[in-house]
Amino acid sequence: MTHCAGCADAADPAFACNRHGGKGACPEDDHAPKTCEGRGFVSAVGAISSQIRAGFGGFIGLDMAACIPVLAAQGVEPRIAALLLPAWEQGMIRAASEARKDREDT
């Protein structure tokens, strides 16, 4: 589990998952893909990490025209990629925006 190291080091048990004696929810369990297509998409998505659009403020989105053929080459059905990529992109945009705000606040 990729998040387990953070849970094991959590000082507050409210933030640790129940595997590590806490009461917090595990992101791996709560956000894991539920379908075969979703699991295939997530396993192949590392291949699109360089297919981004960036502006002066940093990350602004994914290059969808480049992402779909890359994911298709990884075995993801293009129609599935076209359905899932916008949601994936929105999550990445939110995360990038939060990271920018955190950097500005420090």
N, C-alpha and C positions, 0 to 999 in steps of 0.2 A: 504494500500500500504506500503510495507516494506521500500521503499526508501523515503517516504514522509518526515520523520523526518529530513533527510539530506537536502532536498530541502527547507524546512521551515527555517532551520538554515543557509542557504547559504548567505554569506555576499555579494557576487557578483551575481546580477540578471542574468548574462549570464549562471550561473551554476544552477540556480533554474528552475524548470519546469514551464510551463504556469499555472498550478494549484495554484502556489505560486507566481504569478506575474512576473515570469522570462521568458526567451526565450530559455532556454535549453531543450534538449530532455529528456523525462522521460524513464529511463531504464526499468521500469515496462511495459510501453507501447511498446517501441522499441524492447525489447527482449522477450516479452511474447510469449509462444508457440501458434502457429496458428491452430494446428490440435488437434483433440480429443486425439489421441495417445500421442502427445507431452505434453498436459496438464496432462494426466494420469501419464506419466513418471515423470514429474516435481513434482507432488503431492506425488509420492511414493519414490522419490530419497533420501529423508531423511533417509530412512531405510538402505541405503548403505554407510552412512557416515563413518562407522567403517571398511568398506571393502577396505582398502587401502594397497598399497605397499609403504614401506618407506625404505630409505637407510641412510647413514651417513649424507647426505645433507638434509634430511627431506623427504617430500612427493615426490614420483616418479611416482605414477600412481594408478589406481584402480585394485583390484583383480577381473578381469572379470569373472573368473570361480566361484567366490563366489557371485558376484553382480547379475548375471542373475537369479539364483534360488531365491534370496531374492526378486528381483523385480517381478518375476513370482508369488511368494506368496502374493505380494501386488496387484496382478491383472494385471500386465503389461505383455503383450504377449512377450514371450522370443525372437521371431524374431525382434520385435520392439526394445526391450532392446538391442539386439546385434547390431542393426543399430545405435541407439542413444548414447550408452555408449562411443564409441571412441571419438565422438565430445565433450561429457561432460567431459571426462577425459582430453582431450587437453586443454579445458578451465581451468580446475582445475590445470593442470601443469603450464600453463601460469600465473595464479594467484599466485600460490605458488612461482614461480620463481621471480615474481615482488615483492612479500612480502619479499623474502630473500634479494633481492637487496636493498629494502628500509631499511631493518634492518642493512645491511652492510654500507649503506651511513650515518646512524645516529650514 
